[in-house]
């Protein structure tokens, strides 16, 4: 494919006929086309990178495990007792020590918005700020079941 920037001329470079200007122009035309295409691709990649960067939070939120240790005392009142059963509705209360950071954050936020339903958990989550949730998740995710 030819670049729209250069028109091929059938003349010669030095007029002697020994080196056709057409060959030089074809080579230059190809270089210009490839440089132009590469520039367009770089602009496209930069625009995509910029869009993805702006769509994501600047830095992933991470909590402070020391703050989370204090806040999680209430959590561990139920979620640290092996074979604990909940009164209403009746089911086994899961142990949360060692649970993944992302799962704890997503679960607490879902309880807070009502996306996940459980009266006790909704009440607890509604008292927490986003930072409280990140702190609890940071502590819980680095805690082992025997701590």
Z-matrix of the N, CA and C atoms (Angstrom, degrees):
N
C 1 1.457
C 2 1.516 1 108.52
N 3 1.300 2 114.93 1 139.69
C 4 1.454 3 121.04 2 -174.76
C 5 1.523 4 110.09 3 -96.13
N 6 1.289 5 113.93 4 145.47
C 7 1.451 6 120.86 5 176.54
C 8 1.524 7 109.79 6 -75.94
N 9 1.312 8 118.79 7 143.88
C 10 1.467 9 120.20 8 177.58
C 11 1.529 10 112.39 9 -76.85
N 12 1.320 11 118.10 10 -1.12
C 13 1.460 12 120.55 11 -173.24
C 14 1.528 13 114.37 12 -87.01
N 15 1.342 14 118.16 13 -23.35
C 16 1.462 15 120.72 14 -173.68
C 17 1.518 16 109.54 15 -125.38
N 18 1.331 17 116.56 16 134.51
C 19 1.463 18 121.39 17 175.71
C 20 1.518 19 108.48 18 -105.19
N 21 1.324 20 115.72 19 131.01
C 22 1.459 21 120.06 20 -177.53
C 23 1.523 22 109.13 21 -75.11
N 24 1.329 23 115.43 22 133.55
C 25 1.455 24 123.12 23 178.18
C 26 1.521 25 106.76 24 -116.50
N 27 1.294 26 118.33 25 135.69
C 28 1.458 27 121.02 26 -178.25
C 29 1.524 28 112.82 27 -84.20
N 30 1.307 29 118.42 28 12.03
C 31 1.465 30 121.01 29 178.42
C 32 1.503 31 111.28 30 -75.20
N 33 1.328 32 116.49 31 -177.67
C 34 1.455 33 122.14 32 -179.57
C 35 1.512 34 109.81 33 -115.13
N 36 1.355 35 116.00 34 153.93
C 37 1.447 36 122.85 35 -177.35
C 38 1.529 37 112.13 36 -62.61
N 39 1.322 38 117.22 37 -46.93
C 40 1.465 39 119.26 38 -177.52
C 41 1.516 40 112.40 39 -113.36
N 42 1.301 41 117.32 40 5.59
C 43 1.456 42 121.16 41 179.23
C 44 1.508 43 113.23 42 81.03
N 45 1.335 44 119.67 43 -7.28
C 46 1.468 45 121.94 44 -177.03
C 47 1.513 46 111.91 45 -85.50
N 48 1.309 47 115.91 46 -17.87
C 49 1.453 48 119.13 47 -178.06
C 50 1.514 49 112.79 48 87.54
N 51 1.336 50 117.52 49 2.07
C 52 1.452 51 119.16 50 -177.74
C 53 1.526 52 112.76 51 -81.08
N 54 1.322 53 119.19 52 -26.34
C 55 1.467 54 121.52 53 -179.89
C 56 1.524 55 107.55 54 -137.66
N 57 1.315 56 117.25 55 102.93
C 58 1.466 57 119.97 56 -173.89
C 59 1.534 58 112.51 57 -64.41
N 60 1.295 59 115.54 58 132.20
C 61 1.459 60 121.56 59 176.80
C 62 1.520 61 110.73 60 -62.49
N 63 1.302 62 117.51 61 -28.94
C 64 1.462 63 121.82 62 179.68
C 65 1.521 64 112.22 63 -59.41
N 66 1.322 65 117.79 64 -39.09
C 67 1.467 66 121.33 65 178.90
C 68 1.527 67 110.33 66 -66.82
N 69 1.331 68 115.94 67 -43.49
C 70 1.467 69 120.49 68 178.47
C 71 1.512 70 109.88 69 -61.26
N 72 1.311 71 116.28 70 -44.00
C 73 1.464 72 120.33 71 -178.81
C 74 1.522 73 110.60 72 -65.80
N 75 1.320 74 118.32 73 -39.54
C 76 1.461 75 121.06 74 178.33
C 77 1.523 76 110.25 75 -62.62
N 78 1.333 77 117.12 76 -42.20
C 79 1.469 78 120.66 77 178.81
C 80 1.517 79 110.06 78 -64.82
N 81 1.327 80 117.37 79 -47.99
C 82 1.466 81 121.31 80 179.57
C 83 1.526 82 110.19 81 -63.30
N 84 1.322 83 116.03 82 -40.96
C 85 1.460 84 120.86 83 178.90
C 86 1.533 85 110.48 84 -59.52
N 87 1.339 86 116.92 85 -43.25
C 88 1.462 87 120.76 86 178.08
C 89 1.513 88 111.86 87 -63.93
N 90 1.334 89 116.75 88 -42.42
C 91 1.469 90 120.21 89 177.90
C 92 1.520 91 111.39 90 -62.51
N 93 1.313 92 116.37 91 -44.96
C 94 1.473 93 119.68 92 179.92
C 95 1.523 94 110.47 93 -62.45
N 96 1.323 95 116.43 94 -43.70
C 97 1.457 96 119.62 95 180.00
C 98 1.525 97 110.77 96 -60.67
N 99 1.343 98 117.51 97 -45.88
C 100 1.464 99 120.68 98 -178.71
C 101 1.525 100 111.82 99 -67.12
N 102 1.322 101 116.95 100 -39.13
C 103 1.467 102 119.64 101 176.66
C 104 1.523 103 110.43 102 -64.14
N 105 1.330 104 116.50 103 -42.86
C 106 1.461 105 121.12 104 179.30
C 107 1.528 106 110.27 105 -62.85
N 108 1.356 107 116.26 106 -44.60
C 109 1.465 108 120.55 107 178.77
C 110 1.533 109 111.01 108 -62.37
N 111 1.334 110 116.89 109 -44.28
C 112 1.462 111 120.62 110 179.22
C 113 1.519 112 111.18 111 -63.18
N 114 1.323 113 116.88 112 -38.97
C 115 1.466 114 120.52 113 177.43
C 116 1.525 115 110.31 114 -62.80
N 117 1.320 116 117.15 115 -42.40
C 118 1.467 117 120.62 116 179.26
C 119 1.532 118 110.34 117 -65.14
N 120 1.342 119 116.87 118 -40.62
C 121 1.464 120 119.93 119 178.07
C 122 1.523 121 111.16 120 -64.80
N 123 1.334 122 116.96 121 -40.99
C 124 1.469 123 119.75 122 177.96
C 125 1.523 124 110.43 123 -63.00
N 126 1.315 125 117.28 124 -40.77
C 127 1.469 126 120.37 125 177.85
C 128 1.522 127 110.72 126 -63.94
N 129 1.323 128 116.48 127 -40.06
C 130 1.465 129 120.63 128 179.16
C 131 1.530 130 110.84 129 -64.78
N 132 1.343 131 117.23 130 -46.52
C 133 1.457 132 120.59 131 178.96
C 134 1.522 133 111.44 132 -63.72
N 135 1.326 134 117.23 133 -38.88
C 136 1.458 135 120.20 134 178.83
C 137 1.528 136 110.11 135 -65.01
N 138 1.323 137 117.44 136 -42.45
C 139 1.467 138 120.78 137 178.97
C 140 1.532 139 110.82 138 -63.28
N 141 1.334 140 117.15 139 -40.95
C 142 1.464 141 120.32 140 178.36
C 143 1.526 142 110.98 141 -66.01
N 144 1.333 143 116.32 142 -43.09
C 145 1.462 144 120.65 143 177.62
C 146 1.523 145 110.65 144 -60.36
N 147 1.309 146 116.90 145 -44.97
C 148 1.461 147 121.56 146 -179.57
C 149 1.528 148 110.73 147 -63.15
N 150 1.317 149 116.81 148 -42.91
C 151 1.468 150 120.46 149 179.68
C 152 1.528 151 110.84 150 -63.29
N 153 1.325 152 117.11 151 -43.73
C 154 1.465 153 120.33 152 179.79
C 155 1.523 154 111.39 153 -67.33
N 156 1.312 155 116.99 154 -36.98
C 157 1.459 156 120.90 155 179.69
C 158 1.520 157 110.66 156 -66.33
N 159 1.306 158 117.11 157 -42.99
C 160 1.461 159 120.44 158 -178.85
C 161 1.525 160 112.22 159 -72.75
N 162 1.332 161 116.73 160 -25.75
C 163 1.465 162 119.85 161 -179.02
C 164 1.522 163 112.01 162 -77.18
N 165 1.322 164 118.25 163 -23.12
C 166 1.457 165 122.71 164 -177.88
C 167 1.527 166 110.26 165 -96.55
N 168 1.327 167 117.12 166 153.47
C 169 1.457 168 118.49 167 172.31
C 170 1.524 169 109.49 168 -60.31
N 171 1.324 170 116.35 169 148.19
C 172 1.463 171 120.91 170 -175.81
C 173 1.520 172 111.13 171 -58.14
N 174 1.303 173 117.84 172 -45.77
C 175 1.458 174 122.04 173 -179.59
C 176 1.518 175 107.05 174 -138.78
N 177 1.305 176 115.75 175 136.90
C 178 1.466 177 118.85 176 176.95
C 179 1.519 178 108.94 177 -62.61
N 180 1.325 179 115.31 178 136.55
C 181 1.456 180 119.94 179 -179.09
C 182 1.522 181 109.87 180 -71.00
N 183 1.289 182 116.12 181 134.65
C 184 1.464 183 121.51 182 173.30
C 185 1.512 184 107.44 183 -131.43
N 186 1.291 185 114.90 184 142.98
C 187 1.453 186 119.67 185 -178.43
C 188 1.512 187 112.64 186 -95.85
N 189 1.311 188 113.81 187 173.47
C 190 1.453 189 122.60 188 177.93
C 191 1.532 190 107.96 189 -100.01
N 192 1.330 191 117.77 190 113.44
C 193 1.460 192 119.70 191 -176.70
C 194 1.527 193 113.68 192 -62.31
N 195 1.318 194 117.40 193 -29.08
C 196 1.477 195 119.38 194 178.78
C 197 1.525 196 110.79 195 -68.27
N 198 1.320 197 116.80 196 -41.76
C 199 1.472 198 119.59 197 174.62
C 200 1.526 199 110.05 198 -66.07
N 201 1.331 200 115.39 199 -39.21
C 202 1.461 201 120.47 200 179.39
C 203 1.516 202 113.18 201 -63.32
N 204 1.342 203 117.02 202 -32.20
C 205 1.470 204 121.25 203 178.70
C 206 1.532 205 109.63 204 -59.70
N 207 1.311 206 117.35 205 -42.46
C 208 1.475 207 121.42 206 -179.46
C 209 1.525 208 110.31 207 -69.56
N 210 1.334 209 115.91 208 -46.42
C 211 1.465 210 120.30 209 -177.49
C 212 1.531 211 112.14 210 -67.07
N 213 1.325 212 117.43 211 -31.04
C 214 1.464 213 121.24 212 -174.67
C 215 1.522 214 113.45 213 -80.89
N 216 1.323 215 117.80 214 -3.52
C 217 1.467 216 118.77 215 177.84
C 218 1.521 217 110.91 216 -56.57
N 219 1.302 218 117.13 217 -41.22
C 220 1.468 219 121.35 218 178.05
C 221 1.527 220 110.25 219 -63.95
N 222 1.325 221 116.22 220 -41.60
C 223 1.472 222 120.73 221 -178.79
C 224 1.518 223 110.55 222 -61.00
N 225 1.343 224 114.91 223 -46.21
C 226 1.457 225 119.25 224 -175.08
C 227 1.530 226 112.71 225 -73.03
N 228 1.342 227 117.17 226 -9.79
C 229 1.463 228 119.43 227 173.87
C 230 1.520 229 111.39 228 -60.82
N 231 1.324 230 117.40 229 -30.19
C 232 1.467 231 121.78 230 176.92
C 233 1.527 232 111.87 231 -111.36
N 234 1.334 233 115.98 232 -40.42
C 235 1.467 234 120.73 233 -169.69
C 236 1.526 235 114.57 234 -88.20
N 237 1.331 236 118.29 235 12.01
C 238 1.468 237 120.39 236 176.80
C 239 1.518 238 112.01 237 -119.60
N 240 1.313 239 116.27 238 4.76
C 241 1.465 240 120.71 239 -177.76
C 242 1.525 241 109.05 240 -100.18
N 243 1.318 242 117.60 241 113.78
C 244 1.470 243 119.36 242 179.47
C 245 1.534 244 111.01 243 -59.52
N 246 1.314 245 116.28 244 138.19
C 247 1.468 246 124.77 245 176.70
C 248 1.529 247 112.71 246 64.13
N 249 1.329 248 118.08 247 21.30
C 250 1.465 249 122.71 248 177.48
C 251 1.527 250 109.54 249 -65.29
N 252 1.312 251 116.90 250 135.02
C 253 1.462 252 122.21 251 176.04
C 254 1.514 253 108.61 252 -111.13
N 255 1.300 254 115.98 253 139.61
C 256 1.446 255 122.28 254 177.06
C 257 1.535 256 107.78 255 -85.29
N 258 1.329 257 116.08 256 144.82
C 259 1.461 258 119.76 257 -178.03
C 260 1.523 259 111.22 258 -73.27
N 261 1.341 260 116.25 259 -48.22
C 262 1.467 261 118.40 260 -177.50
C 263 1.509 262 109.79 261 -141.56
N 264 1.273 263 121.55 262 126.07
C 265 1.459 264 125.34 263 -19.12
C 266 1.522 265 109.42 264 -67.48
N 267 1.313 266 116.52 265 154.54
C 268 1.464 267 120.58 266 -174.59
C 269 1.530 268 110.36 267 -76.85
N 270 1.310 269 116.49 268 117.46
C 271 1.460 270 122.82 269 172.77
C 272 1.516 271 107.95 270 -163.26
N 273 1.307 272 117.07 271 165.68
C 274 1.458 273 121.26 272 179.48
C 275 1.521 274 109.68 273 -71.74
N 276 1.318 275 115.26 274 133.71
C 277 1.469 276 120.68 275 178.17
C 278 1.527 277 107.41 276 -82.02
N 279 1.330 278 117.84 277 125.67
C 280 1.469 279 119.15 278 -177.69
C 281 1.526 280 112.16 279 -73.15
N 282 1.325 281 115.12 280 145.66
C 283 1.462 282 120.28 281 172.24
C 284 1.526 283 106.74 282 -78.05
N 285 1.330 284 116.68 283 132.67
C 286 1.463 285 119.16 284 -175.22
C 287 1.522 286 113.69 285 -104.99
N 288 1.316 287 118.39 286 -10.41
C 289 1.464 288 120.33 287 -179.63
C 290 1.525 289 109.68 288 -59.68
N 291 1.323 290 116.09 289 130.30
C 292 1.452 291 121.02 290 179.85
C 293 1.517 292 114.48 291 84.64
N 294 1.327 293 117.05 292 -1.00
C 295 1.461 294 120.43 293 178.23
C 296 1.530 295 109.00 294 -65.12
N 297 1.310 296 118.46 295 151.46
C 298 1.472 297 121.05 296 -176.58
C 299 1.529 298 111.39 297 -67.81
N 300 1.318 299 114.08 298 147.01
C 301 1.467 300 122.04 299 -179.17
C 302 1.534 301 110.93 300 -54.51
N 303 1.322 302 115.96 301 -51.26
C 304 1.463 303 120.28 302 -177.09
C 305 1.513 304 113.15 303 -61.70
N 306 1.323 305 116.57 304 -38.33
C 307 1.461 306 120.40 305 -179.72
C 308 1.527 307 110.70 306 -66.07
N 309 1.330 308 117.27 307 -43.45
C 310 1.469 309 120.73 308 -179.88
C 311 1.525 310 109.89 309 -63.05
N 312 1.331 311 116.80 310 -45.46
C 313 1.472 312 120.34 311 179.26
C 314 1.526 313 110.12 312 -60.61
N 315 1.335 314 116.72 313 -49.42
C 316 1.468 315 120.21 314 -177.98
C 317 1.532 316 111.32 315 -62.44
N 318 1.321 317 117.03 316 -40.63
C 319 1.466 318 120.47 317 -178.64
C 320 1.523 319 111.74 318 -65.83
N 321 1.324 320 116.55 319 -48.34
C 322 1.469 321 119.26 320 -178.97
C 323 1.526 322 111.61 321 -64.22
N 324 1.327 323 116.84 322 -39.21
C 325 1.472 324 118.83 323 177.75
C 326 1.530 325 110.83 324 -66.81
N 327 1.325 326 116.94 325 -36.82
C 328 1.470 327 120.07 326 178.21
C 329 1.529 328 111.25 327 -67.09
N 330 1.327 329 117.98 328 -38.83
C 331 1.462 330 120.09 329 174.52
C 332 1.526 331 110.34 330 -64.62
N 333 1.306 332 117.44 331 -40.15
C 334 1.468 333 121.59 332 -177.92
C 335 1.524 334 111.27 333 -65.20
N 336 1.328 335 118.25 334 -36.71
C 337 1.466 336 120.74 335 -179.31
C 338 1.523 337 112.59 336 -86.88
N 339 1.356 338 116.71 337 -9.87
C 340 1.457 339 119.80 338 -177.74
C 341 1.518 340 112.98 339 88.43
N 342 1.324 341 117.40 340 3.76
C 343 1.461 342 121.11 341 177.74
C 344 1.532 343 110.43 342 -66.22
N 345 1.328 344 115.93 343 -38.03
C 346 1.471 345 121.91 344 170.48
C 347 1.517 346 106.85 345 -104.44
N 348 1.328 347 116.26 346 141.76
C 349 1.453 348 119.81 347 -173.40
C 350 1.531 349 111.46 348 -115.53
N 351 1.307 350 115.85 349 124.10
C 352 1.455 351 124.36 350 166.72
C 353 1.527 352 105.31 351 -169.39
N 354 1.319 353 117.48 352 121.43
C 355 1.468 354 120.12 353 -172.40
C 356 1.534 355 114.04 354 -54.06
N 357 1.315 356 118.28 355 -45.45
C 358 1.463 357 120.54 356 -177.84
C 359 1.520 358 110.88 357 -67.63
N 360 1.326 359 116.49 358 -44.88
C 361 1.460 360 119.88 359 -178.45
C 362 1.533 361 111.20 360 -68.17
N 363 1.320 362 117.52 361 -37.51
C 364 1.467 363 119.76 362 177.46
C 365 1.531 364 110.19 363 -63.06
N 366 1.333 365 116.28 364 -43.00
C 367 1.469 366 120.07 365 179.44
C 368 1.527 367 110.78 366 -62.92
N 369 1.313 368 117.15 367 -43.15
C 370 1.472 369 120.53 368 179.35
C 371 1.531 370 110.55 369 -65.23
N 372 1.329 371 116.92 370 -47.81
C 373 1.469 372 121.00 371 -176.15
C 374 1.523 373 111.77 372 -65.11
N 375 1.324 374 117.22 373 -31.38
C 376 1.473 375 120.00 374 179.97
C 377 1.525 376 112.85 375 -68.31
N 378 1.312 377 117.88 376 -14.99
C 379 1.467 378 120.33 377 177.89
C 380 1.534 379 111.80 378 -90.33
N 381 1.341 380 117.75 379 -5.08
C 382 1.461 381 121.92 380 -173.02
C 383 1.529 382 112.03 381 -101.00
N 384 1.326 383 115.67 382 138.06
C 385 1.471 384 120.76 383 170.76
C 386 1.525 385 107.63 384 -83.11
N 387 1.338 386 116.54 385 170.46
C 388 1.463 387 119.63 386 175.16
C 389 1.530 388 110.27 387 -57.45
N 390 1.332 389 116.91 388 -43.59
C 391 1.462 390 119.80 389 -179.17
C 392 1.524 391 111.24 390 -63.54
N 393 1.347 392 117.40 391 -38.33
C 394 1.465 393 120.09 392 176.12
C 395 1.532 394 110.63 393 -59.47
N 396 1.326 395 115.63 394 -42.87
C 397 1.467 396 120.69 395 -179.76
C 398 1.527 397 110.04 396 -63.35
N 399 1.326 398 117.51 397 -43.70
C 400 1.476 399 120.48 398 178.95
C 401 1.532 400 110.62 399 -63.38
N 402 1.335 401 116.22 400 -39.25
C 403 1.466 402 119.92 401 179.79
C 404 1.526 403 111.02 402 -65.94
N 405 1.323 404 116.94 403 -45.26
C 406 1.470 405 120.92 404 178.87
C 407 1.527 406 109.90 405 -61.70
N 408 1.328 407 116.30 406 -45.26
C 409 1.467 408 120.29 407 -179.32
C 410 1.529 409 111.14 408 -62.47
N 411 1.334 410 117.12 409 -38.37
C 412 1.468 411 120.55 410 178.75
C 413 1.526 412 110.46 411 -63.40
N 414 1.322 413 116.54 412 -42.07
C 415 1.469 414 119.75 413 179.70
C 416 1.527 415 111.37 414 -70.10
N 417 1.321 416 116.38 415 -50.36
C 418 1.465 417 121.30 416 -175.98
C 419 1.538 418 110.51 417 -60.23
N 420 1.331 419 116.86 418 -40.44
C 421 1.474 420 119.89 419 -175.58
C 422 1.533 421 112.74 420 -68.71
N 423 1.324 422 117.81 421 -21.58
C 424 1.465 423 119.21 422 179.28
C 425 1.516 424 112.78 423 -104.49
N 426 1.326 425 117.01 424 5.85
C 427 1.478 426 122.10 425 -178.49
C 428 1.526 427 108.41 426 -96.50
N 429 1.318 428 115.74 427 142.21
C 430 1.469 429 119.90 428 175.89
C 431 1.521 430 108.66 429 -100.32
N 432 1.311 431 116.04 430 160.68
C 433 1.473 432 122.08 431 -176.43
C 434 1.516 433 113.69 432 -58.62
N 435 1.310 434 118.82 433 -25.40
C 436 1.463 435 119.81 434 -175.83
C 437 1.523 436 112.68 435 -94.57
N 438 1.336 437 118.20 436 6.44
C 439 1.476 438 119.78 437 -179.92
C 440 1.511 439 111.65 438 -89.24
